[in-house]
Amino acid sequence: MARQPKPYYRRAQKRWVCTIDGKRITLGEDKKQAFEKYHGLMLDRQAVRAELCTLNQLAQAYLDWVAQNRKQPTYDKHRHYLKSCIEALGKTMKPGSLKPHHLTTWTNKGTWNCTTRNDAITIVQRMLNWSVEQGYLAASPIQKMKKPKAKRREIVYTPEQWKQIRSHATGPLIPLLDFMWGTGCRPKEARTLQAKHVHDELIIFPPDESKGEADSRVIFLTPETQSIVAPFLAHRRAGVLFVNSRGNPWTKDSIKSRLTRISEKVGFRVIAYGARHSYATNALIRSVDTVSLSHLMGHKDTRMINNYAHLAQNVEFLKTQARAACGLQPR
């Protein structure tokens, strides 16, 4: 009969350890707790796998999966946060040793706001949940960890503010902004739009080019937004339609740079997503129902509309709605 491994004490490390499947596993300083952990490992072979792998190894395996199954921006974002996490916690930390306070300490950086901290912890949680699904872990050690609440980007422009923004835009930036304002599309959809996506009054991004990669993304064009696109369709049958003054596709950073300069001129923050938020808010003010609006904006249900519809900022509209709720006529 094969000899069963038993815990033994390593004086140099002042730790109880055992060797299972040729791998040494640290059990801790206390003898009683070490033997309890050892017996638990012998009963649960999946727990042995969790003790043998490190967070760094899990992160590498997870990133390999993300690279094959998700888009490049998603991979870049996950790699950025996981790399930062491993650098802070160390490459030898085991999943079983991970506690919520480790992530709290890691994310409590002066330059990180609550939204960034939320994103960072969420990505670590996703990596650990993936590890459970793949059989690397029996359970996530931080499944119930409370995260800092992400702040909504409370940026909505009135039509008057948008006129200010547009008045300071120049050249090829103008039609790009007009298109985003008139369709409520995502900035990425505007800067990646090609002639092949345009079908008369519709713009259709196939599932592999749409957010979530599950369904086609349909953008509905009005006569006004059709007139914005038409001149580009006549001259650019290949490649993206909206390009900068050098003829190159707009990038997220180049748009941000231009809008930052406009922010300094108008005296308030200008971001590309502000056009999308404003589209949703103005649509609700004009009594567009939430189900229709969710379709127009490319959402599967109405829950996400609450992230864009900042009606609390429109006091006059809410006053009118309050009177309507009581059966009173508008003033």
Summary of the structure (lengths in Angstrom):
residues: 331
radius of gyration: 26.8
end to end distance: 91.7
largest distance: 91.7
contacts: 883
relative contact order: 0.07
helix: 55%
strand: 9%
